[in-house]
Amino acid sequence: MRILPRWAAGAVALMVLTGCVPDAGPSQPAPSPSASSAAPAGEVIGVSQTPGFQIDRPRLAPSDAKPDGFADGLSGDGLTGYLKQSIQWRRCSNYDCATILAPLDYANPSGQAITLALARKRATQSPKLGTLFINPGGPGASGRNMVTYFASKGLEQYDIVGWDPRGTNASTPVTCYGNAATDAYAQLDSSPDDDAETQALIVGNYEFGKACWENSGELLNHISTVDTARDLDLMRALVGDEKLSFVGYSYGTQIGSFYAELFPQRVGRLVLDAAVDITDDDSVIQAMGFDLALGNFAAWCARQGCSLGAGKDAVLKTITDFLDKLDGEPLTVGDRTLTQSLAATGIAGYLYGGVPAWQVLARDLQAALAGDGTRLLKSSDGLNDRTEDGSYGSLFYSFPAIGCADSKDEGVVEAEQRWVADQKKAPIYGKYFGPGYTCALWPVHSGPLVKPTGSGAAPIVVIGATGDPATPYQNAVTMAEQLTSGVLLTYEGEGHGTFGGKSSCVDTLVIDYLTKGEVPADGTRCR
């Protein structure tokens, strides 16, 4: 989460994929984090505080990896060849699908190209308003898949188009490990409490990054949110829209805010729901959101008379005692093991669902306390994009690759210092998320950091839920403040992602904005 991918302490991962939290109600859109160049061979970026232990960035040999979807660049001046593409939609079940090419490197468009995969739900009402692009977050979740479950009622005048961002799923994907090696990596203790665990975690992240470079190569240098925002503008042009209409959840709000920074005059109607942190202020971290949500669950559980404890503090103690016990005595689940890190990830998975998932979480925690960790492990698998047959989807690999491309380059020592600070802000998940070694040991440098303001853009609606576990509400407040034309819409409730069935108040305001251009009053609050 950044528990699972271990790349930036204080941030969690992924999204609740459709159906990945058993019986937890409708799935919600994703969570989330924040041109690169290969790190010089042997650059020392940090020395672990473990006595006598030192680690460098991977010493990179050139990689000639050609991930699926690499293609020859299109000829023409600048982007001319790419802008001349015609999207060839074909029928895929009840939806349309297509692929297009985009430059691997927008600074060298005539060079290598990559593939982007799209899906479309056609408009069914007139007059048509154009195309509404959607993204579920991650980073790395499938926008094509989102087309199949996006709440489009009231938006029938739009073609709904989702795409798999570069590095993910059916687009040119990041590739790292095979399934067995990924299982071993996921089993590492993400919150080490002795020298051996620390060394294992550092070496594991070192080897993971090296494998991603060896199997993905130059793709890792061109996978940032800036690159994805440019892809979005290319798609806007190809569907023939003068302005962009967009709904992005979680990490999708980062895509939207970066788009507004790069192309403010092309912003039409943007809805950014479950806002990530786009500031350079680290006072609010993601782990604080999970601690808040877990505390809200604990208080609710006690009020319901659940068996986990008589009061909020007692319920929290039951949970943390259970997790701490797993550190030395993991649970056997068939031929697998429920570790402390996997259990903490699994519990987080339920928190995405808000109140509808709390009763299920209480039941499954009780089962785990009695020795049956099956359901917690299944929830963890959902966040880790691991399927029942033991294979992993691309999200496990694209999430850290994109996150590291967007993050500040720091070393191992800085990651450990940040972990200490994070535990003071969020004593529970700040601890279990662990130090962010992945980006500290990532084989390519991040690009320039972006602090978007979207100056000159049309009004942008920013939505935040007061009980959001993965993107704390304060992120929405600061995003709406930092974006020059940002308008804050608050949902007073739980869960991650609001538009699409949680609040009729929010849904009505968003639909009226997208279809009629009626901008909600800044500061509007809904239940």
N, C-alpha and C positions, 0 to 999 in steps of 0.2 A: 504494500500500500504505500506507497512508498513504504508500506510494511512488506508488501509482496515484492516489488521490484527493488527495494532497498536503495533507491537512488537519491532521494532528497528527504532528509529527516523532516518530519512535520507535515508530510503530505500523504494522502492516501490514494489509493488507486482506483482506477478502473471504474467500470460502471456495473450496475446491476443489469446483467444481460437478461433477455427475456426468459423467465422461468427459472433463473439460477438460484433464487431463494425459495425453497419449497413452501407452498401455501401462504406466501406473504402478500398476496393481493397483486394488483397490476404492477408490472415491472416499471421502474422509473428510469429516466435518462441518467447519463453518467456523471461520475465525479471528475475530481481532479486535483495539476500542479500549477510553474511560473508561467553564413554560410560559415560553416565551420571549416577547420583544417586539421589534418592529422597532427597529433602531438609529436614533438620532436622525440626521437628515439632516446630512451633512458632518462627523460626529464623527471627529476625528483620533485614530486608535488606535495609530499607530506610524509611524515614519519610517524607511524603509530606510537602511541604512548606506551605500548607494550614493550618492556625492556628488551633491547637488542633486536627489535623487529623493524625492518625497513622495506618499503615497497615503492617501485617506480610505476609510472604509466607503462602499459604494454609497449614493448619495443617493436614497432610496426615494420614489417616488410610490406612492400607495395601489395595491394590486393587486386587481383583481376576478376573478382567475383562479379557475376552477372545475374542479379536476382531476377526472378520471373517478371516479365513485363518490360525489361530493357529493350529498347528499339533504336534504330537510327534516327537521328534528329531530322526535323523537317526543314527543307531548304527555304530560303527567302530572307529578306532583310529583317533583322530583329525577330519579332514574333509573327511576322506575316504568314509564314507557312502554317503555324498553329492556329491562327485566327481564320484561316481558310478552310479548316476542317468542317465537315458536316456531320453532326451527330447522327449515327445510324441506329435508331432505336429498333429493338426487336422485342417480341413478346416473350416474357418470362413468367409463366403462371398467370397471376392476375395483374401483373405489373409489366412495365417496359424496362429493358436494360440496355446498356451500351457501354462502350469504352472509347476513350479519347487518348491522345498523346499530349504530354506536357514536357517542357524542357527539364532535364535533371537539374541544370544550373541556369537560372534565368540570366546570369551574366554572360553565358555562352550558349545561347539557344540553338545554335546550329550543331552543337555537339550531341552528347548522349540524350536520348529521350526516355521517359518512363510512361507507364500506363496508368490511367485513372479509370476506375469502374464506377458507373452511375446506375441508379434505378429511378424510375418515374411512376407516379400515380397521376393519371391524366385528370385535368379539370373536367367537371361534369356540369357546370353551370356557366351561363353567359350573363354579362360580358366577361370575357377572360381578363384576369388581372396580371397575367404573366406567370413567372415561376417563383415559387417559394423554396429556397434551399434550406435544408435542415441538417443539423449535426448533433449527435447524442453525447459527445464528450469523449472522455478517456484520459489522456489522448490515446487514440487508436481504436475506438469503438467503431462499428460499422454503420455508416450512414445509409448504405443500401438496405441493410436489414431494418433500419429504423422506418423506412418508407412503409413497411408492412404493418407497423403498429402505431405510427404517429397519429395523434388525435386531430384529424383533419375536418371534423364536423364544423361547419360554419366557414370553412375555407375552400369550398368546392369550386370557386372561381379561379383557383390557382392550380397549375401543375405543381405537384409536390416532388421535389428532386433531392435525393440523398446520394452522397458519394462516399467511397472509402478513401480517406485522405492518403496521400503518398506515404508509403511505408507500411500500409495496413491491408490486411484481408485480401480482397480480389484485385486491388491496385498493386503496383510493384511493392512487395512486402519486405520488411526487415526479416532476416533469417539469422538465427544464432545457433542454438543447440538442437539435438534430437530430443525425443521425449524422455528418455531415461536420464540424460544429463540434466534436463530441465527439472525433472522431479528431484534430483539430488540437490540442485541449486535452491529449489523452493523449500527444501527441508532444512536448510541452514538456519541457525538460531539468529534472528534479526536483532535481538537485544542481548548481546554477549555480556556475560558477567564474570568471565575469567580470561586469562591470556590465551588459552587454547581456542576458545570460541571466537575471540577477537581475530586471531590469526586465520582461522578457518573462514570467517566471514570476509575478511579482506582478500584472501587468496581466491575465494569463490567469486567475488565480484571482479577481481582482476581477470580471471579466466573467462568469465561470462563476457566481459567487454571485448576481450581478445577474440573470442569466438564470433561475436557479432561483426567485428571488423573483417575477419577472414571470410565470412559467408555473405556479407552485405556490401563490403567495400565502400566505394564512393557515395553510395546512397546515404550513408550516415552523415556525410558532409552537407547534405542538401535536404534535410528533413525537418527543418525548423518551422515554427508557426508562420514566420514571414513567407517561407516558400509555399505553405498551404494557403495563405491568404491570396497569394498571387495565382495559385491554381483556381481559387474560387472566382477571382475576377476573370480569368480565362473562360471558365464555364459560364459566367454571366454573359459574356460577349457571345459565346457560341449559341446560347438559347435565344439571343436577340433582345435581351432586356437592357434598357438604357441605365436603369438603377437596380441595385441589389435589394431583394427582399429575403430575409434570413431569420430563422429561429435556431439558436444554438443553446445547448444546455451544458453546464459545467465547463469543461475545457472548450466546448464550442463557444462559450462567451469570450474566451481568449482569441479564438479565430475571428470572431465578429469585431472585437475591439481593435485588433491589429488591422483588419480590413479598413475600418474607419480611419485609422491613422494613415494607411498607405493610399487610400482612395476616397477621401472624404466627400468629394463631389459626386461620387457614384453611389453613395448611401441612399437607399430608398426608405424601407421600413425594416428596422432591425430589432429583434427581441432577444435579449441576453438573459437567460434564466439559470439561476444557481451560479451566481458570478464567482469566478476565481479571483485571486489577488493579482491585480495588474500594477500595483504600486511598488515602490522600493522600500516599503516599511514592513519589517518583520515582526511587529508587535502582536499581530494576530496570525497564528499558525493553524494549519488544518487539524492537527491533533486536538486543538481546543474545541473544535466542532464535534469531534467524536466523543470527547469527554463530556461535553454538554449533553449530547444525545443519549449517551449511556446513562448519565445521571437522571435524565428525564424518564428513561425507561425504568430505572431502578425505583424512582418515586412512584411511578404508575404501578409497577409490579407490587410494591408494598401496599398500596391502596387497594389493590385487587385481592389482597390476602394470599399472594403467591407463596410458594414454599421456599423461596430463595432468601427470605429475610423479612423481619417485622417492620423495617424502616428503610429509607433510601440508603443510608450508610451501611446497614447490614447487608443489603442486596449487593452493593458494590464490593463489600469485603468478601462475600461469597464468590463473586466472579473473579476478583483479583487473586484470592487464595487458590482457586481452581487453576487459573493460568500459571501462577507461580509454581504450583505443584507439578504441572505438566513440563516445566523446564527440566526437571530431573526424572520424572516418571510419565513419559508420553503414553497416550492410549493406543492400543492396538485396534485397528479397524480393518478387519479382513487381512489382506496382505500388505496393508499400508499402516502409517502411523500418524496420529493426530498430535502434532507438536504444539508447543506454546505459541509459536508464531502463526501456524496455520489456524489454531483455535481463535486467536485474536483477530485474524483476518476474517474468519467465519462469522464471529459475532458482529464485526463491522458490517458485513453483508446485510444482516437483518436491519441494521439501523438506517440504511438507505430507504427502506420501505415505510418508515414512520410508524404511527400507531397501529395500522392494520397488521404489521409484522411483529409487533411486540408480544402478542399472545403466543405466537409460534416460537419466538425466541425464548420465552419463559419455559415452554414445554421442552424445547431442544436442549436448553442449558440443564434442566433437571435430568434429562436422559444422560447427558454427558457426565454429570456429577455421579450418576449411578453406574458409569462405566461404558456407556454407549455413545461414542462420538461420531456416529455415522452422519447425522444431519449437519453437525458443525463442519465436518470435513467437506460435505457436499456444498455447503454455502461458501467455504473457502475456495473450492474448485471453481465455483461460479465467478468469483472475483479474479481468480488467477487464469481464467479462460482455459480451464482444463476440462475435457469432456470425459464421459463415463468410460470410454475405451482407453483412456490414458494419454491421448494426444492433446497437444496444446494449440490453441488458435494463435493468430499473429499478435493479438493484443498484449500477450505476456512480453513480447520482444519489442514491439513498437512503442509501448508505453514508456520504458526508460529511454529508448533512443530519441524520441521526440522531446521528452522532458529534459534530458541532458543537453540537447541542442539549444534549448531555451534558457537553461539555468546558468547561474554564475559559476565560473570555474573556481573551485576551491579544492584544497588538498585534504588528505586523510585527517590530519590534526584538526583542521578547521571543522570537518564533519563531526569529529568527536566533541569539540567544544560546543558546537551548535546543539548536539544531542543533550549535553548537560543543561544548557539553557532551556531547551524545549521541555525537559522534564519538570522544570519549575513552573512553566506556563500550563502544562497539561500533564499532571502526575501519572495518569493511567496510559493513555495512548502515546503520550510523549515518550514514555519508557518503552512500550512494546514496538513502536515504529522503528526504534533503533537509530544508529548513526547512518547518515546518507553516504555510504561508501561508493555506490555505483557510479555516480557522476564524478566523484573524486578520482576514480580509476578508469573513467571512460576513455576510449582510445582516440577520440577526436575532440578538439576544443569546441566550445559553444561559440555562437556568433555574438554580435553586439546585442546588448540588452535593449529592449524596447519598452518605453513607458508611454503608452498611447494616450492621447487626449482627443483625437478625432476632431480637431479644430476645423470648422467649416462644414461638418456633417449635419444632416437633418436630424431631428429628435430621435434618440435611441432609448428604448424602454429596457430598463434593467430590473430584474425581479430577484428578490431574496426572500427566503423563508427563515423565520426567527429560530427554528429548531433544526436547520439543515446540519447533518453530521459532517458532510464531506467538504462543503464550501461554507464556512461560517458566515452568518448574516452580515457581519461587518464588511465582508468583501463586496457585497452588493452596494452598501452605503458608500464605500470609497470608490468603487467603479463609477457609480452615478455621479459622484463629485468630480472625479478626475476627467471623465469624458465631458467635454465642453457642452455637449447637447444631451447629456444623460438625464433621464427621468426615472426616479426610483418608485417602484411598486412593491409593496411589502405584503407578504403572506404570513399571517400570524399562526404558524403551525409547524408540523414536523415533516421530515423527509427531505429527499434530495430531488429537486426539480418540481415545479408547481403547475405550470400550464399543461392542461390536458386531463382534467377530471377531478382535481383535488378541491378546487374552489371555483364556484360558478361566478363569483365576483371577479377573480383574476381572468378566468376564461372569457367572460364577456368583454372586459376591457381590452384584452389582447386581440380578440377577433375584430372588434370595432376599429382598433388601430391598424391592423393588417388589411382590412377590407375597405375601410372608410377614411383612413388617415386621421382618425380622432385620437389625439395624444392624451393619455391619462394625466391628470394633475400630478405634478411632482409631489411625492410624499404620500400618495394614496395608500391606505392600509386596507387589507381584505382578510376575511376569515374563511 
